[in-house]
Amino acid sequence: MRISQLLATLTLLTGTVVPAAAQQKLIATQSELTFAAKQMGVPINGHFKKFDAQLSFDAAKLSNSKVTFSVDMGSGTLGAPEMDSELPKAPWFNAAKFPQATFASSTFKALGAGKYEVAGQLTIKGQVRDVLVPLTLSQTGVITLASGVLPIKRLAFKVGDGDWADTSMVADDVLVKFKFSLSGIGKL
């Protein structure tokens, strides 16, 4: 039974109106997920076109908050067709075998002034690592902006392995940057 059907049934049975809880959602069209690295000392920047999140966030009850996030690895782009054709291949994202990267939170910690630290597991190419994601939340009207930068080591996730494991060619350090627009989040 759908929630709307359940609410309608409860309204009929009790004669009272049952308010629907605001559903928390990622607004993908107003969000971005980028990555930055260096190839032979020259900065390279890319982004993912497809990603999604399921979240339940309550600033007053952080212990109940959680987020799961998935990225379509085949949607990665560096903006150059010859490079973009390489990203989904086995040495890099291996999108055929590992179509998604995921993050699943375990705990949220408030740091004050709209800043949080989210602990969880990041999985890329089947490699699972514990990470701490710095997160800043701000609100404008009904929209909450979640932003942050997560530094990772690409080789820990076997991204750019084999012939590309030489860090003098492609640096091991990658900055994953995000700006997510969210709806349905209560007052911070």
N, C-alpha and C positions, 0 to 999 in steps of 0.2 A: 504494500500500500504506500503510495506517495505521501510525502509530508503534507501537501496541500489537501489530499483526500482525508488524511488523519485529522487535520485541523478542522476541516468542514464537518466531519463526523462528531468530533468533540464539541463543536459549537452547537450542533443540532441536539446532541444528548444533554448538554448542560445548560444550554440557553445563554452561554456567555461567550464572549469573543476571546479566542486564544491568540495572542500575538505571535507572529512567526519570528524566530530568531534570525538576525541578520547573518547571511551567509558570507563568510570571509573568502575573498577571491583575489587571485592575481589578475591584473588587467594587462595581458601580454602586449597588446597594441601600444601601451604607454610605458612599457618596461624595456630594459636592455640588459644584456649579459655579454660582456666583452672579455678579451684576454690580450695581454701584452707580453712580449718576450723580445729577445735580441737574437738576430742571425748575423754572425760574423761582426758583432758589435753594433749593427744597425737595428734600430727599433722596428718591430713588426707588430701590427695590431689587427685583431680579428674580432668577430662576434658570432653568436649563435642566433639563428633566425627562429628556432622553435624550442620552447621550454614551457614548463608548467609547474604549478605548486599546489599542494593541498595544505591548508594551514588552519590552526586554531590558536589564536593568540589572545591572552588576557593579561594586561599589564598588572592587574591586582592579584592574579593567581598564576605567576610564572611557572609554578610546578605543574600546572595543567596545560601549559602551552606546548605546541609541537608544530613542526613543519616537515614536509617531505617535498623534495624538489627533483624534477627530472629534466634532462637536457637531451634533445635529439642530436646525437653526435654527427649525423649526416648533414645537419643544417649549418655546420661551421663554415665560415668563409673568411678569407684574408683579403678579398676584393680583387684578386687576380686569377683569371681562369686556370692558368697553368699550375698555380699553387693550390687552388681550391680542388682541383681534380686529384691532388695527392693526399689531402687531409683525411678522406674516408678510408684510405688504404691501410693495410695491416701495420706498417711501421708507425703510423701516426695514431689515428683514432680507431682503426679497425672497426668501422661502423657496421660491417656485415655481421661480425661475430658479437660485437658489443654495441648495439644500437643506441643505448642510453647510458648516460652518466647519472648518478643519483646522489642526493644528500638526504640523510634522515637525522633529525635533531634528537638529542637525548636530554639536554638541559638548557635552560635560558638563565642568564645571570644579569641582573640590572647593575649598571655601572654608574648611573646618574646622568642627568642632563640629556635624556633621550638615547643614551648609548647602552648597548647590550653586548653580551658575549654569548654566542650560541655554540655549544659543544655538540658534536655529532660525528657521523661517519660519512665520508666522501668515497664513492666508488667510481672509478674510471678504468675501463679496459679490464674489469674483473679484479682490480687491485683495490683493496679496502684500507683506508687510513683514517685514524681519528684526527679531527681538525677542530680548531676554535675559530669561529667566524665572527669577526667584529661587525657589529650592526648598529646603524644609526636610524632611528625612527623619527619622523616628523609628520605633522598633519596639516592639511589645508582643506577645510570643509570636511567632506566625507571621504576624502582620499588620504591614505597614509603612504608616505614614501619610505621605503626601506632601502638603505644603501650601504655599501661597504666594499672593502678590497681584501681578498684572501690570497696571500702568497702561497704558492705550492712549488714543489720540485717535480718537474715533468717526468723525470726518470723513475721516481717513486711509483708512478702510475704506468710506466712502460710506454709513455707517449714519446715518439721519436726514438724508438729503440733500434737495435741492429746497427746499420751503418751510420745512423743519425745520433747515436749515443755520445758522440764526441762533442763535449760541451764547448769546445773552441769554435765549432761550427754554429750550433744552436745552444744558447745558454740553458742551463737547467732551471733557472728561476723564471717563473711565470706568475704574473699578477692577474687574478680573475677579479674583474670589477662588475658590480651589479647595481642597478637602480630599478627597483620594482615598485610599481604602483599597485596598491592594494585597496580593495573596498571591503566594507563590513567590519572593520576594526573599531572597537570601542574607543572611547576617549583615553588618551595616554596619560 
